[in-house]
Amino acid sequence: MDKLPNRQTSLTQKLSRVYLFGLFLLVGFAALLHILLKTNNILFILATLLIAAIIFGFGVYFINFFISPLKRLLESLPIFIKGELDHRLNIHTGDEIEVLANALNELAKKISGHVEGANNTQTAASSTLNKAEIILSSIQDGIIVLDLNKKVFLANSSAEKLTGWNKDEMLGKSIDELIKLTDNLNQVLLAENYVVVDTGQGEESKVFGEGSYLNLLGKGNVKTYVKLTSTPISSAIHSDLGSILILKDTSKQKEFESMQLDFVSMSSHELRTPLTSIKGYLSVFIDENKSKLNAEQKDFMDRMMISVQQLSSLVDNLLNVSKVERGALTTNLQEVDWTSILQQTVKDNQLQAEQKNISLTLELPKKDLPKINVDPVRIQEVLNNLLNNAIAYTQEGGKIVVSSEVKDDNVVTSITDNGKGIPQDALPHLFTKFFRVQGALDQSSNSKGTGLGLFLSKSIIDMHGGKIWAESPGPGKGSTFFFSISSSKKSAPAKVELKSLDLNTLN
């Protein structure tokens, strides 16, 4: 407790004085009463009563002087409790009551300061939250924040438009209850397949629907085409949140590409007929005049045939990509001799390789390769696409090796070249539609491809339930393309599961 000011009386001293004063009053009244009982003088009696009244008045005054500060102190406590912290006690008694009153005033002042600071902090937090909500609502992509149980914690207005659900309907609901994601073959993609959560293993964002499209079915099964990016929230930042989903509406892009594909499909169909005629007549001419042509003329005919074959392959790719986009590309599975398929494909591409003086060889294991269930036409398209790329990106005098072996009930086939190689940052995008490696590698290859061959190859391998990937030490160090297909006769082609390409999981 604070010390009393100098020359001020403590509460104990005041109580002692009041006690003595009261004792004095009792003694005085007793003496006066004794005198009054023994005298008959009226004036003396009146004077005595007046003195007694004055003494009594002083007694009441001193008692009120002592009780009044306590009363004001008690009356102020409910005021403070109600939160009226600006109220102040004005007590100057010079004793412990004044010290207590000053302490209450100081406490109220400090509490008021803390409350004001808390209000300012709350106001600032509310302002920051409002700004964050404004920013989120201004983002055109749908933003959905999930907790560790894959339930919606936060969603912006764009997410409401894409899913058809409002925020109140989404909050606390499992994402699988609100939306359904399907690929071009109408296969469902569950949250456990696309929600990326931080487990301390260095998880990174993944993109789904890049190079193709995801169908998002929201409230009322309304379909929207989207691209999905799933980003883990670091557990070190927030332990209750799991992932951020970014949904980009690609409906207009899909519509535009559909128009492009319609045009490409129509044009390709129109080109196929004359190309078939040119190829047929050219083959007949070469066969009938082979002995009559000199070396230079034969070289011209070979170059013409290669160009026709390349153009025919391009037309086929365009038509097949159109079918892939519509989910209309089908497979006719047959049990085939894989060795024969490889030998025939290598033979078909020998002429093109010889034009660049490239060594194209087939290396087979000592043990015969098993027969596998594939669509021979589609698989040869994959092999031709990979070999065409290898020849296009390998310098004259280079080397290309085709090999195949059995690994863990899978037939793994590889096409290795010592050509220009592939930059590491381009590897994850190789199988994306229309993707071409930019820079000197692309410009110096003299390749006039469209960037559809690898996309189509991946689609075909996916339809067979297999995997396809590429490896390269870097530019100028060659590259190897792999694809694997199950060697089990009972295995049916797996349904295409649309997911981001992770090369590390394919090795």
CORPERA-V67185 format. One record per helix or strand of 2 or more residues. SS is the DSSP state (helix for helix, strand for strand). FROM is the first residue (numbers start at 1). LEN is the number of residues. If there is no record, write none. Layout:
BEGIN
SS/FROM/LEN, SS/FROM/LEN
END
This chain:
BEGIN
helix/11/28, helix/42/40, helix/96/43, strand/142/6, strand/151/5, helix/157/7, helix/167/4, helix/175/4, strand/180/3, strand/188/2, helix/191/4, strand/206/3, strand/214/4, helix/219/3, strand/223/10, strand/241/9, helix/251/39, helix/295/32, strand/334/4, helix/338/18, strand/359/6, strand/371/4, helix/376/17, strand/399/9, strand/410/8, helix/424/4, helix/440/4, helix/453/11, strand/467/5, strand/479/8, helix/503/3
END
